[in-house]
């Protein structure tokens, strides 16, 4: 049984935006994808995840071993849309002031002035985010959620758009701090970055194994295009039956037995929060927009569901003993919950 959704703000009779207009407004997204592919070989999931985060306004967590072009992809997007970019290497001795800034005493006039930190940028690459201690994580949490930071009792708005793109290494455990569930939930998407195929690695070798400068990402659009794109994403139509499907998927991670998955009751410790429902809808809309459509299809929802849910579904120890991770549990949910 599919749980009832809350009354929808969009009636199923509402017409989607004009197809030609959507195609025109989203054309730069495909150009951006092409520009990135000139520098980054393969990694289509990484690129698509970053594009979805870009137009949905959601922060993205990238997980993969070193050397898989995570940092290159993030800096490449900043170059392509001509936005301010800041890279911060997270370390155990990092302080909140290293991230957000601090007050500096001016001996001449006896006053304090604010020196803003690297977080005041459109795109912030938080490299190896799980190496920073709790105080730094809490400072970043305010920025991610509120799009503002507090320095010396004064609040400062962050630039618009503002996007945190964080990386973490799944292999190294020594010297790392597991991200709190509250902070993981602030990331709209979690993208697993995998090793390239044999042919892709050969292409990487041909492009990058030289002492001269490697190709740079072409500039595609002004950063103002992101704001325009987000207004169109909000207009992408989601039929009420698909809204119910989104709610059904999230509820199935919380109450598996009621969704026809009693075997998952002992395997899921925590399911997706209401924030998962919101981001599942937003990211499905973004995926439709990037594809040049004015309406969401079930395929859009299924495409983004693993990215939105994998860091919000917490397996039990029993699931881990059976070799089942969050991706396997989400896949079971997607296979079982009926598509309208």
LOKE-530224 format. One record per residue (C-alpha): residue number from 1; x, y, z. Coordinates in nm, 4 decimals, decimal comma, m for minus. Each point is the difference from the previous one (the first is absolute). Layout:
LOKE-530224
+-------+----------+----------+----------+
! zakol !       xx !       yy !       zz !
+-------+----------+----------+----------+
!   NUM !        X !        Y !        Z !
...
+-------+----------+----------+----------+
end
This chain:
LOKE-530224
+-------+----------+----------+----------+
! zakol !       xx !       yy !       zz !
+-------+----------+----------+----------+
!     1 !   0,0000 !   0,0000 !   0,0000 !
!     2 !   0,1330 !   0,3417 !  m0,0941 !
!     3 !  m0,0260 !   0,2523 !   0,2864 !
!     4 !  m0,2059 !   0,3086 !  m0,0738 !
!     5 !   0,1922 !   0,3119 !  m0,0887 !
!     6 !  m0,0747 !   0,3399 !   0,1471 !
!     7 !  m0,2311 !   0,2180 !  m0,2115 !
!     8 !   0,1971 !   0,1031 !  m0,3034 !
!     9 !   0,0739 !   0,3570 !  m0,0930 !
!    10 !   0,0005 !  m0,1004 !  m0,3650 !
!    11 !  m0,3106 !  m0,1482 !  m0,1537 !
!    12 !   0,0543 !  m0,2810 !  m0,2544 !
!    13 !  m0,1874 !   0,2169 !  m0,2494 !
!    14 !   0,2670 !   0,2714 !   0,0128 !
!    15 !   0,1855 !   0,0176 !  m0,3291 !
!    16 !   0,3787 !  m0,0282 !   0,0042 !
!    17 !   0,2084 !   0,2981 !  m0,1138 !
!    18 !   0,0299 !   0,0537 !  m0,3716 !
!    19 !   0,2217 !  m0,2788 !  m0,1417 !
!    20 !   0,1899 !   0,2337 !  m0,2320 !
!    21 !   0,0721 !   0,2387 !   0,2871 !
!    22 !   0,1261 !  m0,2808 !   0,2246 !
!    23 !   0,2174 !  m0,1306 !  m0,2825 !
!    24 !   0,1455 !   0,3466 !  m0,0529 !
!    25 !   0,0558 !   0,0754 !   0,3705 !
!    26 !   0,1634 !  m0,3379 !   0,0683 !
!    27 !   0,2250 !  m0,0055 !  m0,3087 !
!    28 !   0,2949 !   0,1405 !   0,1939 !
!    29 !  m0,0192 !  m0,2971 !   0,2393 !
!    30 !   0,0768 !  m0,2411 !  m0,2805 !
!    31 !   0,2724 !   0,2356 !  m0,1227 !
!    32 !   0,1450 !   0,0017 !   0,3515 !
!    33 !  m0,0110 !  m0,3795 !   0,0067 !
!    34 !   0,1891 !  m0,0029 !  m0,3305 !
!    35 !   0,2552 !   0,2524 !   0,1249 !
!    36 !   0,0722 !  m0,2099 !   0,3078 !
!    37 !   0,0359 !  m0,3142 !  m0,2124 !
!    38 !   0,2847 !   0,1697 !  m0,1891 !
!    39 !   0,2017 !  m0,0031 !   0,3226 !
!    40 !  m0,1520 !  m0,2842 !   0,2036 !
!    41 !  m0,0013 !  m0,3442 !  m0,1600 !
!    42 !  m0,3055 !  m0,2109 !   0,0817 !
!    43 !  m0,1467 !   0,0574 !   0,3503 !
!    44 !  m0,3459 !   0,0685 !  m0,1436 !
!    45 !  m0,1640 !  m0,0621 !   0,3405 !
!    46 !   0,2317 !   0,2557 !   0,1610 !
!    47 !  m0,0731 !   0,2643 !  m0,2648 !
!    48 !  m0,3766 !  m0,0594 !   0,0028 !
!    49 !  m0,0095 !   0,0133 !   0,3804 !
!    50 !   0,1834 !   0,3332 !   0,0032 !
!    51 !  m0,2347 !   0,1424 !  m0,2650 !
!    52 !  m0,3059 !  m0,1082 !   0,1973 !
!    53 !   0,1423 !   0,1626 !   0,3130 !
!    54 !   0,0774 !   0,3142 !  m0,1980 !
!    55 !  m0,3553 !   0,0615 !  m0,1239 !
!    56 !  m0,1834 !  m0,1390 !   0,3044 !
!    57 !   0,2098 !   0,1992 !   0,2494 !
!    58 !   0,0985 !  m0,3124 !   0,1915 !
!    59 !   0,3392 !  m0,0682 !   0,1553 !
!    60 !   0,1819 !  m0,3071 !  m0,1328 !
!    61 !   0,2182 !  m0,2537 !   0,1821 !
!    62 !   0,2475 !  m0,1851 !  m0,2226 !
!    63 !   0,1437 !  m0,3252 !   0,1302 !
!    64 !   0,2865 !  m0,1755 !  m0,1722 !
!    65 !   0,3669 !  m0,0867 !   0,0267 !
!    66 !   0,2581 !   0,2694 !  m0,0869 !
!    67 !   0,0827 !   0,0753 !  m0,3611 !
!    68 !  m0,3445 !  m0,0378 !  m0,1573 !
!    69 !  m0,0424 !   0,3651 !  m0,1139 !
!    70 !  m0,2353 !   0,1045 !   0,2808 !
!    71 !   0,1800 !   0,3295 !   0,0652 !
!    72 !   0,0522 !   0,0569 !  m0,3723 !
!    73 !  m0,3726 !  m0,0370 !  m0,0667 !
!    74 !  m0,0950 !   0,2475 !   0,2729 !
!    75 !   0,2525 !   0,2649 !  m0,1066 !
!    76 !  m0,1016 !  m0,0629 !  m0,3632 !
!    77 !  m0,3634 !   0,0847 !   0,0691 !
!    78 !   0,1060 !   0,3226 !   0,1721 !
!    79 !   0,2064 !   0,0957 !  m0,3058 !
!    80 !  m0,2769 !  m0,0882 !  m0,2438 !
!    81 !  m0,2597 !   0,2229 !   0,1695 !
!    82 !   0,2486 !   0,2729 !   0,0968 !
!    83 !  m0,0674 !  m0,0276 !   0,3719 !
!    84 !   0,2264 !   0,0596 !   0,3000 !
!    85 !   0,1729 !  m0,3196 !   0,1075 !
!    86 !   0,1716 !  m0,0850 !   0,3274 !
!    87 !   0,1739 !  m0,3229 !   0,0930 !
!    88 !   0,0580 !  m0,0846 !   0,3635 !
!    89 !   0,1996 !  m0,3020 !   0,1112 !
!    90 !  m0,1641 !  m0,1341 !   0,3146 !
!    91 !   0,2466 !  m0,1195 !   0,2654 !
!    92 !  m0,0313 !  m0,1013 !   0,3673 !
!    93 !   0,1558 !   0,3297 !   0,1150 !
!    94 !  m0,2334 !   0,2203 !  m0,2056 !
!    95 !  m0,1838 !   0,2714 !   0,1945 !
!    96 !  m0,3449 !   0,1495 !  m0,0741 !
!    97 !   0,1698 !   0,3368 !  m0,0604 !
!    98 !   0,2071 !  m0,1605 !  m0,2774 !
!    99 !  m0,3281 !  m0,0712 !  m0,1756 !
!   100 !  m0,2350 !   0,2905 !   0,0693 !
!   101 !   0,2441 !   0,2778 !   0,0965 !
!   102 !   0,0701 !   0,1939 !   0,3157 !
!   103 !   0,0213 !   0,3434 !   0,1597 !
!   104 !   0,3367 !   0,1753 !  m0,0237 !
!   105 !   0,1024 !   0,2694 !   0,2482 !
!   106 !   0,1196 !   0,3263 !  m0,1537 !
!   107 !   0,2477 !   0,1595 !   0,2410 !
!   108 !  m0,0204 !   0,3420 !  m0,1721 !
!   109 !  m0,3653 !   0,0708 !   0,0726 !
!   110 !  m0,0588 !  m0,2627 !   0,2687 !
!   111 !  m0,2807 !  m0,1693 !  m0,1948 !
!   112 !  m0,0605 !  m0,3495 !  m0,1284 !
!   113 !  m0,0552 !  m0,0625 !  m0,3695 !
!   114 !  m0,1386 !  m0,3159 !  m0,1552 !
!   115 !   0,2241 !  m0,2018 !  m0,2277 !
!   116 !  m0,2181 !  m0,2382 !  m0,1980 !
!   117 !   0,1113 !  m0,3572 !  m0,0560 !
!   118 !   0,0047 !  m0,2169 !  m0,3139 !
!   119 !  m0,3593 !  m0,1086 !   0,0494 !
!   120 !  m0,1083 !   0,3300 !  m0,1587 !
!   121 !  m0,0010 !  m0,1441 !  m0,3506 !
!   122 !  m0,2599 !  m0,1379 !  m0,2394 !
!   123 !   0,1613 !  m0,3441 !  m0,0069 !
!   124 !   0,1811 !  m0,1338 !   0,3053 !
!   125 !   0,1954 !  m0,3216 !  m0,0372 !
!   126 !   0,0286 !  m0,1594 !   0,3442 !
!   127 !   0,2759 !  m0,2512 !  m0,0712 !
!   128 !   0,0071 !  m0,3060 !   0,2305 !
!   129 !  m0,2811 !   0,1438 !   0,2070 !
!   130 !   0,0014 !  m0,2928 !   0,2440 !
!   131 !   0,3439 !   0,1046 !   0,1302 !
!   132 !  m0,1296 !   0,3136 !   0,1744 !
!   133 !  m0,1018 !   0,0026 !   0,3693 !
!   134 !  m0,3503 !   0,0632 !   0,1337 !
!   135 !   0,0369 !   0,3789 !   0,0453 !
!   136 !   0,0867 !   0,0468 !  m0,3663 !
!   137 !  m0,2845 !  m0,2293 !  m0,1049 !
!   138 !  m0,2494 !   0,2047 !   0,2025 !
!   139 !   0,1220 !   0,3249 !  m0,1602 !
!   140 !  m0,0399 !  m0,1548 !  m0,3430 !
!   141 !  m0,3447 !  m0,1289 !   0,0957 !
!   142 !  m0,1302 !   0,3538 !   0,0583 !
!   143 !   0,1356 !   0,1122 !  m0,3362 !
!   144 !  m0,1548 !  m0,2951 !  m0,1833 !
!   145 !  m0,3416 !   0,0326 !   0,1597 !
!   146 !  m0,0409 !   0,3742 !   0,0509 !
!   147 !   0,2231 !   0,1314 !  m0,2807 !
!   148 !   0,1513 !   0,2322 !   0,2598 !
!   149 !   0,2771 !   0,0003 !   0,2616 !
!   150 !   0,0534 !   0,1730 !   0,3337 !
!   151 !   0,3255 !   0,1828 !   0,0711 !
!   152 !   0,0445 !   0,1853 !   0,3282 !
!   153 !  m0,3724 !   0,0181 !   0,0691 !
!   154 !  m0,0767 !   0,1374 !  m0,3458 !
!   155 !  m0,1747 !  m0,1973 !  m0,2749 !
!   156 !   0,1174 !   0,0097 !  m0,3614 !
!   157 !  m0,1886 !  m0,1338 !  m0,2998 !
!   158 !   0,1923 !  m0,2256 !  m0,2352 !
!   159 !   0,0146 !   0,0625 !  m0,3761 !
!   160 !  m0,2796 !  m0,1221 !  m0,2235 !
!   161 !   0,0140 !  m0,2631 !  m0,1293 !
!   162 !   0,1867 !  m0,1787 !   0,2779 !
!   163 !   0,0899 !  m0,3653 !  m0,0339 !
!   164 !   0,2110 !  m0,2270 !   0,2201 !
!   165 !   0,1587 !  m0,2823 !  m0,1958 !
!   166 !   0,1758 !  m0,2301 !   0,2447 !
!   167 !   0,2238 !  m0,3010 !  m0,0527 !
!   168 !   0,0849 !  m0,2864 !   0,2298 !
!   169 !   0,2219 !  m0,3043 !  m0,0302 !
!   170 !  m0,1763 !  m0,3269 !   0,0900 !
!   171 !   0,3225 !  m0,1929 !   0,0575 !
!   172 !   0,1852 !   0,1925 !   0,2680 !
!   173 !  m0,1390 !  m0,0194 !   0,3537 !
!   174 !   0,2917 !   0,1259 !   0,2103 !
!   175 !  m0,0303 !   0,3700 !   0,0739 !
!   176 !  m0,3553 !   0,0294 !  m0,1326 !
!   177 !  m0,3201 !   0,1125 !   0,1707 !
!   178 !  m0,3226 !  m0,1656 !  m0,1223 !
!   179 !  m0,2408 !   0,2675 !  m0,1170 !
!   180 !  m0,2966 !   0,0469 !   0,2373 !
!   181 !  m0,3366 !  m0,1177 !  m0,1328 !
!   182 !  m0,1299 !   0,3578 !   0,0198 !
!   183 !   0,2744 !   0,1182 !  m0,2314 !
!   184 !  m0,0334 !  m0,2919 !  m0,2409 !
!   185 !  m0,3687 !   0,0868 !  m0,0303 !
!   186 !   0,0958 !   0,3525 !  m0,1156 !
!   187 !   0,1613 !  m0,1436 !  m0,3116 !
!   188 !  m0,2632 !  m0,0312 !  m0,2698 !
!   189 !   0,2024 !  m0,2630 !  m0,1863 !
!   190 !   0,2725 !  m0,2508 !   0,0676 !
!   191 !   0,1882 !  m0,1131 !  m0,3100 !
!   192 !   0,2241 !  m0,3054 !  m0,0058 !
!   193 !   0,2978 !   0,0632 !  m0,2276 !
!   194 !   0,1392 !  m0,3214 !  m0,1486 !
!   195 !   0,3162 !  m0,1003 !  m0,1826 !
!   196 !  m0,0077 !   0,0614 !  m0,3778 !
!   197 !  m0,0300 !  m0,2848 !  m0,2477 !
!   198 !   0,3077 !  m0,1330 !  m0,1799 !
!   199 !  m0,0746 !   0,2026 !  m0,3156 !
!   200 !  m0,0701 !   0,3135 !   0,2052 !
!   201 !   0,3281 !  m0,0393 !   0,1863 !
!   202 !   0,1849 !  m0,0284 !  m0,3303 !
!   203 !  m0,1643 !   0,3272 !  m0,1091 !
!   204 !   0,1045 !   0,1613 !   0,3302 !
!   205 !   0,3554 !  m0,1128 !  m0,0683 !
!   206 !  m0,0051 !   0,1511 !  m0,3488 !
!   207 !  m0,1366 !   0,3345 !   0,1227 !
!   208 !   0,1781 !   0,0536 !   0,3288 !
!   209 !   0,3397 !  m0,1725 !  m0,0152 !
!   210 !   0,1948 !   0,3046 !  m0,1134 !
!   211 !   0,1895 !   0,2877 !   0,1565 !
!   212 !  m0,1847 !   0,2721 !  m0,1907 !
!   213 !  m0,3212 !   0,1487 !   0,1352 !
!   214 !  m0,3062 !  m0,2256 !  m0,0051 !
!   215 !  m0,3186 !   0,1263 !  m0,1728 !
!   216 !  m0,2166 !   0,2432 !   0,1963 !
!   217 !  m0,3775 !   0,0022 !   0,0231 !
!   218 !  m0,1557 !   0,2459 !  m0,2440 !
!   219 !  m0,2090 !   0,2832 !   0,1379 !
!   220 !  m0,3591 !  m0,0742 !  m0,0918 !
!   221 !  m0,2318 !   0,2514 !   0,1713 !
!   222 !  m0,0167 !   0,2798 !   0,2531 !
!   223 !  m0,0815 !  m0,1004 !   0,3557 !
!   224 !  m0,3336 !   0,1825 !  m0,0302 !
!   225 !  m0,1148 !  m0,2885 !  m0,2233 !
!   226 !  m0,0141 !  m0,2235 !   0,3077 !
!   227 !  m0,2579 !   0,2255 !   0,1672 !
!   228 !  m0,2096 !  m0,0001 !  m0,3177 !
!   229 !   0,0271 !  m0,3786 !  m0,0286 !
!   230 !  m0,1157 !  m0,0499 !   0,3584 !
!   231 !  m0,3137 !   0,2042 !  m0,0647 !
!   232 !  m0,0799 !  m0,2337 !  m0,2903 !
!   233 !   0,0695 !  m0,3080 !   0,2119 !
!   234 !  m0,2723 !   0,1182 !   0,2390 !
!   235 !  m0,2439 !   0,0041 !  m0,2923 !
!   236 !   0,0655 !  m0,3607 !  m0,1039 !
!   237 !  m0,3259 !  m0,1873 !   0,0522 !
!   238 !  m0,0243 !  m0,3040 !   0,2280 !
!   239 !  m0,3273 !  m0,1886 !  m0,0406 !
!   240 !  m0,1800 !  m0,0748 !   0,3272 !
!   241 !   0,0432 !  m0,3733 !  m0,0569 !
!   242 !   0,3766 !   0,0515 !  m0,0174 !
!   243 !  m0,0090 !   0,2088 !   0,3167 !
!   244 !  m0,1667 !  m0,2952 !   0,1707 !
!   245 !   0,2665 !  m0,2283 !  m0,1472 !
!   246 !   0,2765 !   0,2178 !   0,1468 !
!   247 !  m0,1613 !  m0,0094 !   0,3449 !
!   248 !  m0,0512 !  m0,3769 !  m0,0355 !
!   249 !   0,3706 !  m0,0538 !  m0,0701 !
!   250 !   0,1103 !   0,1966 !   0,3055 !
!   251 !  m0,2604 !  m0,1626 !   0,2253 !
!   252 !   0,1177 !  m0,3412 !  m0,1199 !
!   253 !   0,3426 !   0,0765 !   0,1503 !
!   254 !  m0,1663 !   0,0807 !   0,3339 !
!   255 !  m0,2759 !  m0,2636 !   0,0100 !
!   256 !   0,1150 !  m0,2778 !  m0,2331 !
!   257 !  m0,2607 !  m0,2549 !   0,1119 !
!   258 !  m0,2906 !   0,2297 !  m0,0945 !
!   259 !   0,1574 !   0,0402 !  m0,3459 !
!   260 !   0,0145 !  m0,3748 !  m0,0569 !
!   261 !   0,3619 !  m0,0352 !   0,1130 !
!   262 !  m0,0183 !  m0,1758 !   0,3410 !
!   263 !   0,3476 !  m0,1466 !  m0,0554 !
!   264 !   0,1478 !   0,3522 !   0,0207 !
!   265 !  m0,1400 !   0,0716 !   0,3481 !
!   266 !   0,3076 !  m0,1477 !   0,1664 !
!   267 !   0,2380 !   0,1444 !  m0,2598 !
!   268 !  m0,0819 !   0,3746 !   0,0098 !
!   269 !   0,0841 !   0,1859 !   0,3199 !
!   270 !  m0,1172 !   0,3412 !  m0,1187 !
!   271 !  m0,1828 !   0,1042 !  m0,3150 !
!   272 !  m0,0198 !   0,3230 !  m0,1959 !
!   273 !  m0,1135 !   0,3214 !   0,1675 !
!   274 !  m0,2567 !   0,2451 !  m0,1434 !
!   275 !   0,3009 !   0,1829 !  m0,1434 !
!   276 !   0,0561 !  m0,3114 !  m0,2143 !
!   277 !  m0,3527 !   0,0381 !  m0,1395 !
!   278 !   0,0607 !   0,3648 !  m0,0853 !
!   279 !   0,3334 !  m0,0658 !  m0,1708 !
!   280 !  m0,1316 !  m0,3013 !  m0,1871 !
!   281 !  m0,2612 !   0,2249 !  m0,1615 !
!   282 !   0,2420 !   0,2882 !  m0,0610 !
!   283 !   0,2702 !  m0,2202 !  m0,1504 !
!   284 !  m0,2524 !  m0,1801 !  m0,2214 !
!   285 !  m0,1094 !   0,3403 !  m0,1274 !
!   286 !   0,3626 !   0,0990 !  m0,0597 !
!   287 !   0,0637 !  m0,3229 !  m0,1900 !
!   288 !  m0,3022 !   0,0679 !  m0,2216 !
!   289 !   0,1187 !   0,3567 !  m0,0614 !
!   290 !   0,3503 !  m0,1123 !  m0,0985 !
!   291 !  m0,1620 !  m0,2444 !  m0,2414 !
!   292 !  m0,2006 !   0,2856 !  m0,1542 !
!   293 !  m0,3427 !  m0,1091 !   0,1287 !
!   294 !  m0,2641 !   0,2034 !   0,1807 !
!   295 !  m0,1373 !  m0,2953 !   0,1976 !
!   296 !   0,1316 !  m0,2745 !   0,2275 !
!   297 !  m0,0194 !  m0,3662 !  m0,0977 !
!   298 !   0,0412 !  m0,3098 !   0,2223 !
!   299 !   0,3410 !  m0,0471 !  m0,1663 !
!   300 !   0,1132 !   0,3379 !   0,1398 !
!   301 !  m0,0953 !  m0,1069 !   0,3518 !
!   302 !   0,1704 !  m0,3385 !  m0,0318 !
!   303 !   0,3137 !   0,1618 !  m0,1420 !
!   304 !   0,0490 !   0,2339 !   0,2965 !
!   305 !  m0,1364 !  m0,2210 !   0,2801 !
!   306 !   0,3333 !  m0,1770 !   0,0756 !
!   307 !   0,1812 !   0,3361 !   0,0087 !
!   308 !  m0,2556 !   0,1504 !   0,2388 !
!   309 !  m0,0608 !  m0,3003 !   0,2269 !
!   310 !   0,3317 !  m0,1868 !   0,0324 !
!   311 !   0,1355 !   0,2263 !   0,2765 !
!   312 !  m0,3351 !   0,0229 !   0,1794 !
!   313 !  m0,0736 !  m0,3729 !   0,0260 !
!   314 !   0,2053 !  m0,1477 !   0,2851 !
!   315 !   0,0471 !  m0,3785 !  m0,0134 !
!   316 !  m0,0030 !  m0,2055 !   0,3205 !
!   317 !   0,2895 !  m0,2158 !   0,1145 !
!   318 !  m0,1981 !  m0,2983 !  m0,1261 !
!   319 !  m0,0108 !   0,1523 !  m0,3499 !
!   320 !   0,3735 !   0,0649 !   0,0082 !
!   321 !   0,0590 !  m0,3596 !   0,1117 !
!   322 !  m0,1922 !  m0,1131 !  m0,3080 !
!   323 !   0,2083 !   0,2272 !  m0,2213 !
!   324 !  m0,2887 !   0,2370 !  m0,0739 !
!   325 !   0,0765 !   0,3717 !  m0,0182 !
!   326 !  m0,2380 !   0,2948 !  m0,0387 !
!   327 !   0,0088 !  m0,0259 !  m0,3800 !
!   328 !  m0,1190 !  m0,3617 !   0,0121 !
!   329 !  m0,2848 !   0,0924 !   0,2361 !
!   330 !  m0,1093 !   0,2950 !  m0,2158 !
!   331 !   0,0085 !  m0,2261 !  m0,3068 !
!   332 !  m0,2371 !  m0,2439 !   0,1758 !
!   333 !  m0,2376 !   0,2865 !   0,0763 !
!   334 !   0,0067 !   0,1224 !  m0,3626 !
!   335 !  m0,0701 !  m0,3540 !  m0,1251 !
!   336 !  m0,2963 !  m0,0533 !   0,2335 !
!   337 !  m0,1932 !   0,3281 !   0,0258 !
!   338 !  m0,2407 !   0,0046 !  m0,2964 !
!   339 !   0,0497 !   0,2694 !  m0,2627 !
!   340 !  m0,3222 !   0,1912 !  m0,0801 !
+-------+----------+----------+----------+
end
